[in-house]
Amino acid sequence: MSFYTQCVRPILFQCDPEWIHNLTLALGEGVGSTVWGRWILEAVFSYVDPRLSVSVGGIRFPNPVGMAAGFDKNGRAIQALSAMGFGFVEVGSVSAHASEGNPRPRLFRLPVDEAIVVNYGVPNEGALAVAKRVGERETPVPLGINLVETNTGNPVGPDAVVEEFVEAVKPFRERADYVALNLNCPNTTGGVSTFDEGPHLRNLMAEYKRLDGLPAIFLKFTAHTEPKRMEHMLAAVEPFDFVKGFIFNLPSGKNYALRSPSKIVDGMPGTLCGPPTRKMMDETIRFWYEHMDRERYWIIGSGGISSAEDAYRKIRLGASLVQVYTGLVFQGPGLVKRIHEGLIRLMEKDGLTHIGQAVGLDHLGERPVGRSRSTVV
Ligand SMILES: Cc1cc2nc3c(=O)[nH]c(=O)nc-3n(C[C@H](O)[C@H](O)[C@H](O)COP(=O)(O)O)c2cc1C
């Protein structure tokens, strides 16, 4: 039991979830914009240990725990999030054009399951506005930008989607350390993606190849363990060495064993995030790490991380970096530091001197598809 779970959370949970989300961002933006504010956040929350630093896709991360996409959609609180000890921050999802997202209410809590149901539908201010803002704000940790097609409510053809992703990435080339392409947003297209079949993903990559100054690219797509679908994606990205790895999106819906009564859950439109998804997301990491070329690709793992043990399990299964969102809502900002401290403890217990040595440890003895690789820096 922390001060947050005992005293702060009960008050926050009396209020509308989206209102609290916006208030938190406004506070983060205010505090993070001053030197003193950042200094206080660092003093209270941050935890520095060189044994946690990792190098992924040619980028150096001070620790492997990042803020997942969706919290800071418009890049307002990136300085506060960096000062809070995150090893990286992923802004977005951002689309080429501004979007209002889905109608409200579109964010719901399931306290008994420590889960969130989200149906935001990627509201954001659009690529140009967000790129201008993040371009004016320095962060000491890598910045990821998560891009998505604009949610207009009307599906458009594959060529238009490709064009959108090309437009969206252009203003971020100077500032982003990596770009994550959200190929199957569960709340705009029901998780169905233009890029799942046919030549569209390869076409998009070919368009990206023409761009100067492209940062590392990660593909974010619906978690699955289907060999054929995986082969299609790996074949499509194979010729493009700027593709550095994968992030898994939660599947649309709430198809999990939940403790919350179904009459409450059924009334919430959207996608469930948090601990009930953990097992399925872990299995997805295991599957992809087993089959992908480990010399070439990296995995950023997420889904239900509420403790150091959850993060460490994902790392041992094959994630080089992890991301947190729902856990933060239920455990508070102190969670990041607790994960860092716990990772050190778990690493030491396994006789490791660096967190990079834990990546894929559960696969020891299996024959890797590519050569094995050290992420130690
Ligand atoms: C409120 C909310 C909004 C989200 N919005 C986005 C988004 O805009 N783009 C995206 O790629 N993922 C989004 N996500 C998914 C997260 O990035 C993450 O992949 C997922 O929540 C799993 O992590 P968690 O269980 O720690 O929450 C969102 C998640 C939540 C809870």
The ligand as a Tripos MOL2 file, in Angstrom:
@<TRIPOS>MOLECULE
LIG
   31    33     1     0     0
SMALL
NO_CHARGES

@<TRIPOS>ATOM
      1 C1         -6.1370    5.3510  -22.1500 C.3       1 LIG1
      2 C2         -5.2730    4.6610  -23.1430 C.ar      1 LIG1
      3 C3         -5.0420    5.2470  -24.3730 C.ar      1 LIG1
      4 C4         -4.2220    4.6190  -25.3070 C.ar      1 LIG1
      5 N1         -3.9900    5.2250  -26.5050 N.ar      1 LIG1
      6 C5         -3.1200    4.6720  -27.3790 C.ar      1 LIG1
      7 C6         -2.7870    5.3410  -28.5710 C.ar      1 LIG1
      8 O1         -3.2470    6.4470  -28.8650 O.2       1 LIG1
      9 N2         -1.9050    4.7230  -29.4160 N.ar      1 LIG1
     10 C7         -1.3420    3.5100  -29.1410 C.ar      1 LIG1
     11 O2         -0.5410    3.0040  -29.9330 O.2       1 LIG1
     12 N3         -1.6230    2.8670  -27.9890 N.ar      1 LIG1
     13 C8         -2.4940    3.4140  -27.1010 C.ar      1 LIG1
     14 N4         -2.7720    2.7640  -25.9320 N.ar      1 LIG1
     15 C9         -2.1590    1.4360  -25.6820 C.3       1 LIG1
     16 C10        -0.8770    1.5310  -24.8480 C.3       1 LIG1
     17 O3          0.1260    2.2050  -25.5500 O.3       1 LIG1
     18 C11        -0.3640    0.1380  -24.4350 C.3       1 LIG1
     19 O4          0.0530   -0.5440  -25.5970 O.3       1 LIG1
     20 C12        -1.4210   -0.7020  -23.7230 C.3       1 LIG1
     21 O5         -2.2090    0.0800  -22.8820 O.3       1 LIG1
     22 C13        -0.8120   -1.8510  -22.9220 C.3       1 LIG1
     23 O6         -0.1300   -1.3980  -21.7930 O.3       1 LIG1
     24 P1         -0.7860   -1.3330  -20.3070 P.3       1 LIG1
     25 O7         -1.4440   -2.6650  -20.0440 O.co2     1 LIG1
     26 O8          0.3760   -1.0260  -19.4080 O.co2     1 LIG1
     27 O9         -1.7830   -0.2290  -20.3280 O.co2     1 LIG1
     28 C14        -3.6150    3.3720  -24.9990 C.ar      1 LIG1
     29 C15        -3.8450    2.7960  -23.7540 C.ar      1 LIG1
     30 C16        -4.6530    3.4180  -22.8180 C.ar      1 LIG1
     31 C17        -4.8700    2.7770  -21.4780 C.3       1 LIG1
@<TRIPOS>BOND
     1     1     2 1
     2     2     3 ar
     3     2    30 ar
     4     3     4 ar
     5     4     5 ar
     6     4    28 ar
     7     5     6 ar
     8     6     7 ar
     9     6    13 1
    10     7     8 2
    11     7     9 ar
    12     9    10 ar
    13    10    11 2
    14    10    12 ar
    15    12    13 ar
    16    13    14 ar
    17    14    15 1
    18    14    28 ar
    19    15    16 1
    20    16    17 1
    21    16    18 1
    22    18    19 1
    23    18    20 1
    24    20    21 1
    25    20    22 1
    26    22    23 1
    27    23    24 1
    28    24    25 2
    29    24    26 1
    30    24    27 1
    31    28    29 ar
    32    29    30 ar
    33    30    31 1
@<TRIPOS>SUBSTRUCTURE
     1 LIG1         1 GROUP 0 **** ****
